[in-house]
């Protein structure tokens, strides 16, 4: 399986952290895999903020081992926090700036150990191309999920490989493109038009969901996910999870679910 990096070319667009939270928790809930979620920004964890705000500062402990070349699978697992027992774990961020300042020096060994410990490692990176930890994640990723907004200005700059919006490592890794916060009624940039405009064979979309945003604001995202991930086909969340399932299949080859996803015909508006 390996490391799945969530990255986007520009800050504040593409719903990178939301998409990473949805997909990591969905795959953990629907597939017999152990999943680790972590942030590449160690002093503030957006995934932690969404999925498990009270996660312990595991990265400081792991840094102690990694910095002395003593990091093992056993020591790594001790310092991750369980979100869904035996399914989903999170690596908590630190408030110790000194630890964060020195982590980059052993970041690659931390990534390797995380990959050895769990079936899938979902990493929420900083947007853009200038952060060293972000670049390290992209260089080590088995799959890069490129999170893009439904915005022509950004799409043009990204797909035209303009400086500051594109990184050469994207040519060297396996990538998929996802439109975050997708809205059906935004006719100028539907998935079909975006694929045609930029000659893409593959493009996914995660619909904008007021229910997801409400659960995040109210700090109950995981409770909401556990209650809704297997929504009935007539449920108001069915379209969202149909879209999430398509991306999950692409990431891990999940078999299409019988029932909801086998018969749900609602697609992104073309």
C-alpha positions in Angstrom: 0.0 0.0 0.0 2.3 2.7 1.2 2.4 6.5 1.7 -0.4 8.6 0.4 0.4 12.4 0.3 -2.3 15.0 0.2 -0.9 18.1 -1.5 -2.2 21.2 -3.3 -0.5 24.1 -5.1 -2.0 26.9 -3.1 -2.9 27.5 0.5 -6.6 27.6 1.6 -8.0 26.0 -1.5 -8.6 22.4 -2.6 -9.9 21.2 0.8 -6.7 19.2 1.3 -7.1 18.4 5.0 -10.9 17.7 4.7 -10.3 15.3 1.9 -7.4 13.5 3.8 -9.7 13.2 6.8 -12.6 11.8 4.8 -10.5 9.3 2.9 -8.3 8.0 5.7 -11.3 7.5 8.0 -13.5 6.0 5.3 -10.8 3.5 4.2 -10.2 2.5 7.8 -13.9 1.9 8.3 -14.5 0.0 5.1 -11.4 -2.0 4.6 -9.3 -4.4 6.6 -6.3 -2.2 6.7 -4.6 -0.3 9.5 -4.3 3.4 8.6 -2.1 6.1 10.1 -3.0 9.8 9.6 -0.3 12.4 10.2 0.7 16.0 9.3 4.0 17.1 7.9 3.7 20.3 9.9 4.7 19.1 13.4 3.8 22.1 15.5 0.2 22.2 14.3 -1.8 19.2 13.1 -4.8 20.0 11.0 -5.7 16.3 10.7 -5.4 16.1 14.5 -7.5 19.2 14.9 -10.3 17.6 12.7 -10.1 13.9 13.8 -8.7 13.7 17.3 -8.0 17.0 18.9 -6.8 15.5 22.2 -4.2 13.1 20.6 -1.0 12.9 22.6 2.3 14.5 21.4 3.7 11.4 19.8 6.1 13.1 17.5 8.3 14.3 20.3 8.8 10.8 21.6 9.4 9.4 18.1 11.9 12.1 17.4 13.9 11.0 20.5 14.3 7.6 19.0 14.8 8.7 15.5 17.4 11.2 16.4 19.5 8.5 18.0 18.9 5.9 15.2 16.9 3.7 17.6 13.4 4.1 16.0 11.7 0.7 15.6 8.2 -0.4 14.6 7.4 -1.2 18.2 8.5 2.2 19.6 6.7 4.0 16.7 3.4 2.3 17.4 3.5 3.1 21.1 3.4 6.8 20.5 0.5 7.0 18.0 -3.0 7.6 19.3 -5.9 5.2 18.4 -8.9 6.9 16.8 -10.7 3.8 15.7 -9.5 0.7 17.6 -7.2 -1.5 15.4 -8.2 0.6 12.3 -7.2 4.2 12.4 -4.4 5.9 14.3 -3.0 9.5 14.4 0.4 10.8 15.1 0.0 13.8 17.4 1.8 17.1 16.8 4.1 18.8 19.3 4.1 22.2 21.0 7.8 22.0 21.5 9.3 24.3 18.8 12.8 23.0 19.4 11.7 19.5 18.5 10.0 20.8 15.4 13.1 22.7 14.4 15.3 19.5 14.4 12.7 17.0 13.0 13.6 17.7 9.4 16.9 16.1 9.9 15.4 12.7 10.6 12.1 13.0 8.8 12.9 10.4 6.1 13.6 7.8 8.7 10.3 8.6 10.4 8.4 8.3 7.1 10.1 4.9 6.5 9.2 3.6 9.9 5.6 4.8 9.6 5.3 3.0 6.2 6.6 -0.2 7.9 4.1 0.1 10.7 0.9 0.6 8.9 -0.8 -0.6 5.7 -1.5 3.0 4.6 0.0 6.3 5.8 -2.0 9.4 4.9 0.0 12.6 5.2 -1.5 16.1 5.1 1.3 18.3 3.7 1.7 22.1 3.6 0.4 23.5 0.3 2.9 24.9 -2.1 6.4 23.8 -3.1 8.7 25.6 -0.7 8.4 23.6 2.6 11.2 21.0 3.0 9.0 18.5 4.8 6.4 18.7 2.1 9.0 18.0 -0.5 10.3 15.1 1.5 6.8 13.6 1.7 6.2 14.1 -2.1 9.5 12.4 -2.9 8.7 9.4 -0.7 5.0 9.1 -1.6 3.6 6.0 -3.4 0.7 8.2 -4.4 0.2 11.9 -4.4 -3.4 13.2 -4.2 -3.3 16.6 -5.8 -6.1 18.7 -4.3 -7.4 21.4 -6.6 -10.1 24.1 -6.3 -12.9 24.4 -8.8 -11.3 27.7 -9.9 -10.0 28.4 -13.4 -7.2 30.7 -12.4 -5.5 28.1 -10.2 -6.2 25.2 -12.6 -4.6 27.1 -15.5 -1.5 27.9 -13.5 -1.2 24.4 -12.2 -1.7 22.4 -15.4 0.4 24.9 -17.3 3.2 24.1 -14.8 3.8 27.7 -13.8 6.5 28.5 -11.3 5.3 28.2 -7.8 2.4 26.0 -8.7 4.2 22.9 -10.0 6.9 20.7 -8.6 9.1 18.4 -10.8 8.6 15.5 -8.4 5.0 15.3 -9.7 6.4 14.0 -12.9 8.2 11.2 -11.1 5.4 9.9 -8.8 2.0 8.3 -9.2 -0.6 11.2 -9.0 -4.4 11.6 -9.0 -6.2 14.9 -9.2 -9.2 15.7 -7.0 -11.4 18.8 -7.0 -12.2 19.6 -3.4 -15.4 21.3 -2.3 -17.0 20.5 -5.7 -20.3 22.2 -6.5 -22.6 20.8 -9.2 -24.0 24.2 -10.1 -20.7 25.7 -11.0 -21.2 25.2 -14.7 -18.0 26.9 -15.9 -15.7 24.2 -14.4 -17.5 20.8 -14.2 -15.3 17.7 -14.0 -16.1 17.0 -17.7 -15.1 20.5 -18.8 -11.9 20.4 -16.7 -10.9 17.0 -18.2 -11.5 18.3 -21.7 -9.7 21.6 -21.1 -6.6 20.0 -19.7 -6.7 16.7 -21.6 -7.1 14.6 -18.4 -8.1 10.9 -18.5 -8.7 10.7 -14.8 -10.3 13.3 -12.4 -12.2 12.9 -9.2 -14.3 15.3 -7.1 -15.3 15.5 -3.5 -18.7 17.4 -3.3 -19.0 20.3 -0.9 -20.9 19.1 2.1 -22.5 21.3 4.8 -22.7 18.2 7.0 -19.0 17.6 6.9 -18.2 21.2 7.7 -20.7 21.3 10.5 -19.2 18.2 12.1 -15.8 19.8 11.9 -16.9 23.1 13.4 -18.7 21.2 16.2 -15.6 18.9 16.8 -17.5 15.7 16.1 -16.1 14.7 12.7 -15.3 11.1 13.6 -18.6 10.5 15.3 -20.3 11.8 12.2 -18.2 9.6 9.9 -18.9 6.5 12.0 -22.6 7.2 11.9 -22.8 8.0 8.1 -20.1 6.3 6.1 -22.5 3.5 5.1 -25.4 5.7 4.3 -28.4 4.4 2.5 -28.6 5.3 -1.2 -31.5 7.6 -0.5 -29.7 9.4 2.3 -28.6 13.0 1.9 -25.0 12.0 2.3 -25.1 9.2 -0.3 -23.7 11.4 -3.1 -20.7 12.4 -1.0 -19.8 8.8 0.0 -20.3 7.6 -3.6 -17.6 10.1 -4.6 -15.4 9.2 -1.6 -15.7 5.5 -2.5 -14.6 6.1 -6.1 -11.4 7.7 -4.8 -10.9 5.0 -2.2 -11.1 2.3 -4.9 -8.4 4.1 -6.8 -6.2 4.3 -3.8 -6.4 0.8 -2.5 -8.4 -1.1 -5.0 -11.4 -1.5 -2.7 -14.2 -3.7 -4.3 -17.2 -1.7 -5.1 -19.8 -1.9 -2.3 -22.9 -3.8 -3.1 -26.2 -1.9 -2.6 -25.5 1.8 -2.4 -22.5 2.1 -4.7 -23.6 -0.6 -7.1 -26.9 1.2 -7.9 -26.3 4.8 -7.1 -26.6 6.6 -10.4 -26.3 10.2 -9.4 -23.1 11.6 -10.9 -21.3 14.9 -10.9 -23.2 17.3 -13.1 -21.8 17.4 -16.6 
